[in-house]
Amino acid sequence: MPKMKTRRAAAKRFEVSGTGKLVRHKAYKSHILTKKTTKRKRNLRKATVIDQTNNRQMKRCMPYA
């Protein structure tokens, strides 16, 4: 059986936490930041766990994660 390939796009966007959950960074933090409040920008810095509905597909995209 040949090795399975990792989807590079998914590998660049998600990482696995210590407990095995997939973690992603939040969107809307790249430009047009002047109109966004400091509180909103601060909350966008934090990483968050991906939704359970996408978990199975993303685990398949990254078989060795």
Jmol script that loads the backbone (N, CA, C; Angstrom):
load data "model"
ATOM      1  N   MET A   1       0.843  -1.186   0.000  1.00  0.00           N
ATOM      2  CA  MET A   1       0.000   0.000   0.000  1.00  0.00           C
ATOM      3  C   MET A   1       0.890   1.252   0.000  1.00  0.00           C
ATOM      4  N   PRO A   2       0.694   2.156  -0.930  1.00  0.00           N
ATOM      5  CA  PRO A   2       1.526   3.364  -0.945  1.00  0.00           C
ATOM      6  C   PRO A   2       1.137   4.310   0.187  1.00  0.00           C
ATOM      7  N   LYS A   3       2.041   5.244   0.452  1.00  0.00           N
ATOM      8  CA  LYS A   3       1.750   6.248   1.475  1.00  0.00           C
ATOM      9  C   LYS A   3       0.589   7.128   1.043  1.00  0.00           C
ATOM     10  N   MET A   4      -0.169   7.591   2.030  1.00  0.00           N
ATOM     11  CA  MET A   4      -1.245   8.540   1.739  1.00  0.00           C
ATOM     12  C   MET A   4      -0.656   9.941   1.696  1.00  0.00           C
ATOM     13  N   LYS A   5      -1.187  10.771   0.815  1.00  0.00           N
ATOM     14  CA  LYS A   5      -0.686  12.135   0.704  1.00  0.00           C
ATOM     15  C   LYS A   5      -1.497  13.079   1.593  1.00  0.00           C
ATOM     16  N   THR A   6      -0.774  13.993   2.210  1.00  0.00           N
ATOM     17  CA  THR A   6      -1.414  15.041   3.001  1.00  0.00           C
ATOM     18  C   THR A   6      -1.838  16.156   2.075  1.00  0.00           C
ATOM     19  N   ARG A   7      -3.041  16.690   2.281  1.00  0.00           N
ATOM     20  CA  ARG A   7      -3.471  17.868   1.538  1.00  0.00           C
ATOM     21  C   ARG A   7      -2.720  19.064   2.107  1.00  0.00           C
ATOM     22  N   ARG A   8      -1.827  19.630   1.302  1.00  0.00           N
ATOM     23  CA  ARG A   8      -0.948  20.682   1.799  1.00  0.00           C
ATOM     24  C   ARG A   8      -1.725  21.927   2.222  1.00  0.00           C
ATOM     25  N   ALA A   9      -2.816  22.228   1.533  1.00  0.00           N
ATOM     26  CA  ALA A   9      -3.613  23.408   1.896  1.00  0.00           C
ATOM     27  C   ALA A   9      -4.164  23.268   3.314  1.00  0.00           C
ATOM     28  N   ALA A  10      -4.629  22.071   3.663  1.00  0.00           N
ATOM     29  CA  ALA A  10      -5.165  21.839   5.003  1.00  0.00           C
ATOM     30  C   ALA A  10      -4.048  21.848   6.044  1.00  0.00           C
ATOM     31  N   ALA A  11      -2.900  21.292   5.701  1.00  0.00           N
ATOM     32  CA  ALA A  11      -1.787  21.227   6.635  1.00  0.00           C
ATOM     33  C   ALA A  11      -1.274  22.618   6.988  1.00  0.00           C
ATOM     34  N   LYS A  12      -1.376  23.558   6.054  1.00  0.00           N
ATOM     35  CA  LYS A  12      -0.932  24.925   6.307  1.00  0.00           C
ATOM     36  C   LYS A  12      -1.936  25.699   7.157  1.00  0.00           C
ATOM     37  N   ARG A  13      -3.184  25.300   7.131  1.00  0.00           N
ATOM     38  CA  ARG A  13      -4.224  26.065   7.820  1.00  0.00           C
ATOM     39  C   ARG A  13      -4.589  25.519   9.199  1.00  0.00           C
ATOM     40  N   PHE A  14      -4.381  24.246   9.430  1.00  0.00           N
ATOM     41  CA  PHE A  14      -4.797  23.633  10.691  1.00  0.00           C
ATOM     42  C   PHE A  14      -3.608  22.998  11.382  1.00  0.00           C
ATOM     43  N   GLU A  15      -3.666  22.973  12.710  1.00  0.00           N
ATOM     44  CA  GLU A  15      -2.678  22.222  13.466  1.00  0.00           C
ATOM     45  C   GLU A  15      -3.399  21.424  14.541  1.00  0.00           C
ATOM     46  N   VAL A  16      -2.740  20.398  15.034  1.00  0.00           N
ATOM     47  CA  VAL A  16      -3.360  19.506  16.007  1.00  0.00           C
ATOM     48  C   VAL A  16      -2.950  19.949  17.404  1.00  0.00           C
ATOM     49  N   SER A  17      -3.924  20.068  18.284  1.00  0.00           N
ATOM     50  CA  SER A  17      -3.637  20.459  19.665  1.00  0.00           C
ATOM     51  C   SER A  17      -3.113  19.245  20.434  1.00  0.00           C
ATOM     52  N   GLY A  18      -2.740  19.473  21.661  1.00  0.00           N
ATOM     53  CA  GLY A  18      -2.216  18.407  22.495  1.00  0.00           C
ATOM     54  C   GLY A  18      -3.229  17.312  22.760  1.00  0.00           C
ATOM     55  N   THR A  19      -4.515  17.670  22.753  1.00  0.00           N
ATOM     56  CA  THR A  19      -5.568  16.685  23.007  1.00  0.00           C
ATOM     57  C   THR A  19      -6.064  16.027  21.729  1.00  0.00           C
ATOM     58  N   GLY A  20      -5.487  16.392  20.576  1.00  0.00           N
ATOM     59  CA  GLY A  20      -5.857  15.761  19.315  1.00  0.00           C
ATOM     60  C   GLY A  20      -6.920  16.497  18.524  1.00  0.00           C
ATOM     61  N   LYS A  21      -7.331  17.674  18.997  1.00  0.00           N
ATOM     62  CA  LYS A  21      -8.327  18.451  18.268  1.00  0.00           C
ATOM     63  C   LYS A  21      -7.638  19.307  17.214  1.00  0.00           C
ATOM     64  N   LEU A  22      -8.368  19.606  16.144  1.00  0.00           N
ATOM     65  CA  LEU A  22      -7.827  20.470  15.104  1.00  0.00           C
ATOM     66  C   LEU A  22      -8.114  21.924  15.443  1.00  0.00           C
ATOM     67  N   VAL A  23      -7.096  22.752  15.322  1.00  0.00           N
ATOM     68  CA  VAL A  23      -7.179  24.152  15.694  1.00  0.00           C
ATOM     69  C   VAL A  23      -6.951  24.998  14.451  1.00  0.00           C
ATOM     70  N   ARG A  24      -7.714  26.085  14.326  1.00  0.00           N
ATOM     71  CA  ARG A  24      -7.572  26.996  13.196  1.00  0.00           C
ATOM     72  C   ARG A  24      -7.460  28.421  13.699  1.00  0.00           C
ATOM     73  N   HIS A  25      -6.965  29.302  12.830  1.00  0.00           N
ATOM     74  CA  HIS A  25      -6.923  30.721  13.154  1.00  0.00           C
ATOM     75  C   HIS A  25      -8.146  31.397  12.564  1.00  0.00           C
ATOM     76  N   LYS A  26      -8.537  32.499  13.147  1.00  0.00           N
ATOM     77  CA  LYS A  26      -9.749  33.186  12.724  1.00  0.00           C
ATOM     78  C   LYS A  26      -9.485  34.087  11.518  1.00  0.00           C
ATOM     79  N   ALA A  27     -10.533  34.335  10.763  1.00  0.00           N
ATOM     80  CA  ALA A  27     -10.454  35.189   9.580  1.00  0.00           C
ATOM     81  C   ALA A  27     -10.702  36.652   9.961  1.00  0.00           C
ATOM     82  N   TYR A  28     -10.640  37.541   8.970  1.00  0.00           N
ATOM     83  CA  TYR A  28     -10.934  38.976   9.110  1.00  0.00           C
ATOM     84  C   TYR A  28      -9.902  39.733   9.930  1.00  0.00           C
ATOM     85  N   LYS A  29      -8.637  39.317   9.877  1.00  0.00           N
ATOM     86  CA  LYS A  29      -7.599  39.990  10.650  1.00  0.00           C
ATOM     87  C   LYS A  29      -6.474  40.484   9.740  1.00  0.00           C
ATOM     88  N   SER A  30      -6.701  40.549   8.422  1.00  0.00           N
ATOM     89  CA  SER A  30      -5.590  40.870   7.531  1.00  0.00           C
ATOM     90  C   SER A  30      -5.565  42.313   7.054  1.00  0.00           C
ATOM     91  N   HIS A  31      -6.701  42.925   6.817  1.00  0.00           N
ATOM     92  CA  HIS A  31      -6.707  44.317   6.351  1.00  0.00           C
ATOM     93  C   HIS A  31      -8.018  44.993   6.745  1.00  0.00           C
ATOM     94  N   ILE A  32      -8.106  46.286   6.483  1.00  0.00           N
ATOM     95  CA  ILE A  32      -9.226  47.137   6.914  1.00  0.00           C
ATOM     96  C   ILE A  32      -9.416  47.002   8.434  1.00  0.00           C
ATOM     97  N   LEU A  33      -8.343  47.249   9.168  1.00  0.00           N
ATOM     98  CA  LEU A  33      -8.369  47.063  10.615  1.00  0.00           C
ATOM     99  C   LEU A  33      -8.741  48.334  11.369  1.00  0.00           C
ATOM    100  N   THR A  34      -8.765  49.474  10.680  1.00  0.00           N
ATOM    101  CA  THR A  34      -9.020  50.726  11.395  1.00  0.00           C
ATOM    102  C   THR A  34     -10.452  50.816  11.895  1.00  0.00           C
ATOM    103  N   LYS A  35     -11.392  50.257  11.162  1.00  0.00           N
ATOM    104  CA  LYS A  35     -12.787  50.339  11.588  1.00  0.00           C
ATOM    105  C   LYS A  35     -13.163  49.267  12.606  1.00  0.00           C
ATOM    106  N   LYS A  36     -12.301  48.308  12.819  1.00  0.00           N
ATOM    107  CA  LYS A  36     -12.598  47.253  13.786  1.00  0.00           C
ATOM    108  C   LYS A  36     -12.114  47.680  15.165  1.00  0.00           C
ATOM    109  N   THR A  37     -12.883  47.339  16.172  1.00  0.00           N
ATOM    110  CA  THR A  37     -12.530  47.744  17.529  1.00  0.00           C
ATOM    111  C   THR A  37     -11.331  46.932  18.028  1.00  0.00           C
ATOM    112  N   THR A  38     -10.674  47.488  19.048  1.00  0.00           N
ATOM    113  CA  THR A  38      -9.521  46.811  19.640  1.00  0.00           C
ATOM    114  C   THR A  38      -9.918  45.470  20.235  1.00  0.00           C
ATOM    115  N   LYS A  39     -11.084  45.439  20.852  1.00  0.00           N
ATOM    116  CA  LYS A  39     -11.583  44.195  21.456  1.00  0.00           C
ATOM    117  C   LYS A  39     -11.794  43.129  20.390  1.00  0.00           C
ATOM    118  N   ARG A  40     -12.378  43.536  19.264  1.00  0.00           N
ATOM    119  CA  ARG A  40     -12.641  42.588  18.176  1.00  0.00           C
ATOM    120  C   ARG A  40     -11.341  42.044  17.590  1.00  0.00           C
ATOM    121  N   LYS A  41     -10.362  42.926  17.390  1.00  0.00           N
ATOM    122  CA  LYS A  41      -9.069  42.491  16.841  1.00  0.00           C
ATOM    123  C   LYS A  41      -8.330  41.581  17.815  1.00  0.00           C
ATOM    124  N   ARG A  42      -8.457  41.889  19.101  1.00  0.00           N
ATOM    125  CA  ARG A  42      -7.814  41.063  20.132  1.00  0.00           C
ATOM    126  C   ARG A  42      -8.400  39.658  20.147  1.00  0.00           C
ATOM    127  N   ASN A  43      -9.724  39.565  19.994  1.00  0.00           N
ATOM    128  CA  ASN A  43     -10.369  38.251  19.979  1.00  0.00           C
ATOM    129  C   ASN A  43     -10.053  37.469  18.708  1.00  0.00           C
ATOM    130  N   LEU A  44      -9.750  38.156  17.619  1.00  0.00           N
ATOM    131  CA  LEU A  44      -9.398  37.473  16.375  1.00  0.00           C
ATOM    132  C   LEU A  44      -7.999  36.856  16.427  1.00  0.00           C
ATOM    133  N   ARG A  45      -7.180  37.296  17.382  1.00  0.00           N
ATOM    134  CA  ARG A  45      -5.835  36.724  17.517  1.00  0.00           C
ATOM    135  C   ARG A  45      -5.872  35.274  17.981  1.00  0.00           C
ATOM    136  N   LYS A  46      -6.854  34.946  18.774  1.00  0.00           N
ATOM    137  CA  LYS A  46      -6.896  33.629  19.408  1.00  0.00           C
ATOM    138  C   LYS A  46      -7.258  32.544  18.399  1.00  0.00           C
ATOM    139  N   ALA A  47      -6.629  31.413  18.555  1.00  0.00           N
ATOM    140  CA  ALA A  47      -6.989  30.256  17.731  1.00  0.00           C
ATOM    141  C   ALA A  47      -8.239  29.616  18.311  1.00  0.00           C
ATOM    142  N   THR A  48      -8.944  28.877  17.489  1.00  0.00           N
ATOM    143  CA  THR A  48     -10.176  28.230  17.943  1.00  0.00           C
ATOM    144  C   THR A  48     -10.252  26.816  17.377  1.00  0.00           C
ATOM    145  N   VAL A  49     -10.984  25.960  18.051  1.00  0.00           N
ATOM    146  CA  VAL A  49     -11.158  24.569  17.624  1.00  0.00           C
ATOM    147  C   VAL A  49     -12.141  24.545  16.448  1.00  0.00           C
ATOM    148  N   ILE A  50     -11.869  23.708  15.440  1.00  0.00           N
ATOM    149  CA  ILE A  50     -12.771  23.661  14.284  1.00  0.00           C
ATOM    150  C   ILE A  50     -14.088  22.998  14.678  1.00  0.00           C
ATOM    151  N   ASP A  51     -15.101  23.286  13.906  1.00  0.00           N
ATOM    152  CA  ASP A  51     -16.434  22.774  14.184  1.00  0.00           C
ATOM    153  C   ASP A  51     -16.474  21.260  13.986  1.00  0.00           C
ATOM    154  N   GLN A  52     -17.299  20.586  14.773  1.00  0.00           N
ATOM    155  CA  GLN A  52     -17.405  19.122  14.705  1.00  0.00           C
ATOM    156  C   GLN A  52     -17.883  18.631  13.343  1.00  0.00           C
ATOM    157  N   THR A  53     -18.657  19.456  12.620  1.00  0.00           N
ATOM    158  CA  THR A  53     -19.172  19.020  11.323  1.00  0.00           C
ATOM    159  C   THR A  53     -18.060  18.880  10.290  1.00  0.00           C
ATOM    160  N   ASN A  54     -16.955  19.609  10.469  1.00  0.00           N
ATOM    161  CA  ASN A  54     -15.834  19.546   9.525  1.00  0.00           C
ATOM    162  C   ASN A  54     -14.713  18.633  10.001  1.00  0.00           C
ATOM    163  N   ASN A  55     -14.842  18.102  11.190  1.00  0.00           N
ATOM    164  CA  ASN A  55     -13.726  17.379  11.810  1.00  0.00           C
ATOM    165  C   ASN A  55     -13.312  16.149  11.016  1.00  0.00           C
ATOM    166  N   ARG A  56     -14.266  15.345  10.587  1.00  0.00           N
ATOM    167  CA  ARG A  56     -13.936  14.098   9.891  1.00  0.00           C
ATOM    168  C   ARG A  56     -13.255  14.357   8.562  1.00  0.00           C
ATOM    169  N   GLN A  57     -13.762  15.340   7.796  1.00  0.00           N
ATOM    170  CA  GLN A  57     -13.162  15.653   6.505  1.00  0.00           C
ATOM    171  C   GLN A  57     -11.729  16.145   6.668  1.00  0.00           C
ATOM    172  N   MET A  58     -11.486  16.989   7.655  1.00  0.00           N
ATOM    173  CA  MET A  58     -10.147  17.546   7.851  1.00  0.00           C
ATOM    174  C   MET A  58      -9.169  16.486   8.340  1.00  0.00           C
ATOM    175  N   LYS A  59      -9.634  15.563   9.149  1.00  0.00           N
ATOM    176  CA  LYS A  59      -8.759  14.460   9.592  1.00  0.00           C
ATOM    177  C   LYS A  59      -8.351  13.590   8.408  1.00  0.00           C
ATOM    178  N   ARG A  60      -9.266  13.426   7.441  1.00  0.00           N
ATOM    179  CA  ARG A  60      -8.927  12.666   6.245  1.00  0.00           C
ATOM    180  C   ARG A  60      -7.933  13.405   5.366  1.00  0.00           C
ATOM    181  N   CYS A  61      -8.038  14.729   5.355  1.00  0.00           N
ATOM    182  CA  CYS A  61      -7.104  15.535   4.558  1.00  0.00           C
ATOM    183  C   CYS A  61      -5.696  15.462   5.121  1.00  0.00           C
ATOM    184  N   MET A  62      -5.592  15.241   6.437  1.00  0.00           N
ATOM    185  CA  MET A  62      -4.287  15.177   7.099  1.00  0.00           C
ATOM    186  C   MET A  62      -4.151  13.838   7.817  1.00  0.00           C
ATOM    187  N   PRO A  63      -3.856  12.782   7.060  1.00  0.00           N
ATOM    188  CA  PRO A  63      -3.872  11.445   7.666  1.00  0.00           C
ATOM    189  C   PRO A  63      -2.781  11.217   8.727  1.00  0.00           C
ATOM    190  N   TYR A  64      -1.698  11.995   8.688  1.00  0.00           N
ATOM    191  CA  TYR A  64      -0.608  11.774   9.639  1.00  0.00           C
ATOM    192  C   TYR A  64      -0.581  12.806  10.746  1.00  0.00           C
ATOM    193  N   ALA A  65      -1.607  13.615  10.843  1.00  0.00           N
ATOM    194  CA  ALA A  65      -1.633  14.658  11.892  1.00  0.00           C
ATOM    195  C   ALA A  65      -2.067  14.069  13.219  1.00  0.00           C
TER     196      ALA A  65
END
end "model"
wireframe off; spacefill off
backbone 0.3
color backbone group
